[in-house]
Amino acid sequence: MNNRRSPGRDINVTGVWERNVTGRGVTVVVVDDGVEHTVQDIAPNYSPEGSYDLNSNDPDPMPHPDAENGNHHGTRCAGEIAAVPNNSFCAVGVAYGSRIAGIRVLDGPLTDSMEAVAFNKHYQINDIYSCSWGPDDDGKTVEGPHQLGKAALQHGVMAGRQGFGSIFVVASGNGGQHNDNCNYDGYANSIYTVTIGAVDEEGRMPFYAEECASMLAVTFSGGDKMLRSIVTTDWDLQKGTGCTEGHTGTSAAAPLAAGMIALMLQVRPCLTWRDIQHIIVFTATQYEDHHADWLTNEAGFSHSHQHGFGLLNAWRLVNAAKIWTSVPYLASYVSPVIKENKAVPRSPHSLEVLWNVSRMDLEMSGLKTLEHVAVTVSITHPRRGSLELKLFCPSGMMSLIGAPRSLDSDPNGFNDWTFSTVRCWGERARGIYRLAIRDVGDEPLQVGILRQWQLTLYGSMWSPVDIKDRQSLLESAMSGKYLHDNFTLPCPPGLKIPEEDGYIITPNTLKTLVLVGCFTVFWTIYYMLEVYLSQRNMASIQGCRSGHCAWPQQSQSSREVGTELESVPLCNSKDQDGVDSENGSCAATSGFLAPELLCEGDWNLSQSSKIVQDCPQFQPPDLLQGKDGQIC
């Protein structure tokens, strides 16, 4: 909040509070392992109407105690955002006037459908979704949201918050010690999320922090053991005391960002999801860090793979939000899938492929300046972690979109994986884009092949001049002269969008569906086998009636018991005088016939479907002995 040890190394929020900007009227939901909403720091701001437990399928997101004493994560994140002030207990949240909700989803198996429901749950009540989780940060995982999760993110920014768009804040990840990179995290490199990294109290990149070209900004968290971590609310279950001084990781940074965005939405409720991203880009502050590779792009924005566009500053964010008018509609361009099938050479050589985006290509969409640039690639390689991918925008701005990873030995390469970058934000969209790929491995492995790639551009119809004018306007507002109740820009009305009740497939429901499916398959196979054998039996009967029957020799005992007559077709007829006739007609039947029925003199089969044919002229004499009827 206020760093006395290193002045300026804080989120600069106290001046905003003094102007009564506390997040009032905004609801932030923590999507995590639950929120203990009964603790005194959270209870006054708890929002039951925005909460839900997807693990237990009930409205209460209360965390469940576990053997590892680990389900306190969501409660700690919630305290950073909305812990109440002036109660002489623990800490205070960044947006202590906001409402805080919880969606419990991480305390059990996380399916694609559960994730999708979590992203859209109560999205007309909840404004900001704080997500301090993601794929494994082990330096060898490439994973992101699946089909339903991706659709839910897109639907949230389009229909959430009365059409202004839900704000999804995600942590960049804690895999720094494994040389991980957040561009292999599909949540962090999505255009629909605000990706937040971490710095310690001295402004340095912690050992656990990941870097990537898609990172938007950073804020504070813990560092090494000699530096302080985040003080926040904790659960009071098991070993918890209700307060902790040890919250750390990018998990602690993302909720601080969510709280600052809540302050922005109080002063300007109609900010869209893209407005939030633009304001962060325009107001984040660059600072001196010898380990950061700061580069200033063509539009005048400085970005580093370690810190994004810089530190979040609550004072600058709120003052910019107060006078912000919405950016034009989202424009995009998608190139065709470019087939290459070219070998990836070993370092220091590299494979370079180009794609020219012309003025005519952009005429339909009106795209002029960039926001996000995405590249989707399919590459075969015996060791995925040895690949390095760089993207050069038309201005020459370089983005390391795919960093080498020493622990990633996956032999499958990349299959339609999308990398993204924000380093070209505000630059012109037209021009030649260059993708450079090389193999930096030191093992004599099989050569990798770039199969295909595709370029996607996102941006707006803003011109470079419009961006310069907006930068000047925002800088003029940083004195705080507009930050009072007498100045308010009109907001357009939001859309009336009803809540959508999604259906969640719980693990038990999934097991039941699998069992029902297996039973259905078994029964279908059994039934088809029965039909097949019945038809085969009928075919053999018809063959017997149309030609000579080959009758095996039978013993007397067999004839008495009748066990070998089970499937033998019977035929019998009577003449008009009621006398049995050997040349009568046969009625086809199937099934099992009791032996005693063979002694009946009158075979009346008129109620069954008849296939009447002449009996064959040959009958086994041993079967006809002493019988009036005919057995074929």
Buried (B, 14 or more C-beta within 10 A) or exposed (E): BEBEEEEEBBBBBEBBBEBEBBBBEBBBBBBBBBBBBEBBBBEBBBBEEBBBBBBBEEEBBBBBBEEEEEBBBBBBBBBBBBBBEEEEBBBBBBBBBBBBBBBBBBBBEBBBBBBBBBBBBBBBBBBBBBBBBBBEBEBBBBEBBBEBBBBBBBBBBBBBBBBBBBBBBBBBBBBBEBBBBBBBBBBBBBBBBBBBBBBBBEBBBBEBBBBBBBBBBBBBBBBEEEBBBBBBBBBBBEEBEBBBBEBBBBBBBBBBBBBBBBBBBBBBBBBBBBBBBBBBBBBBBBBEBEEBEBBEBBBEBBBBBBBBBBBBBBBBBBBBBBBBEBBBEBBBBBBEEBEBEBEBBBEEEBBEBEBEBEEEBBEEBEBBBBBBBBBBBBBBBBBBBBBBBBBBBBBEBBBBBBBBBEBBBBEEBBEEBBBBBBBBBBBBBBBEBBBBBBBBBEEEBEEBBBBBBBBBBBBBBBEBEBBEEBBEBBBEBBEBEBBEEEEEEEEEEEEEBEEEEBEBEBEEEEEEEEEEEEEEEEEEEEEEEEEEEEEEEBEEBBEBBEEEBEBEEBEEEBBEEBEBBEBBBBBBBBEEEEEBBBEBBBBBBEEEBEEEEBEEEEBEBEEEEEBEBEBBEEBBEEBEEEBBBBBB
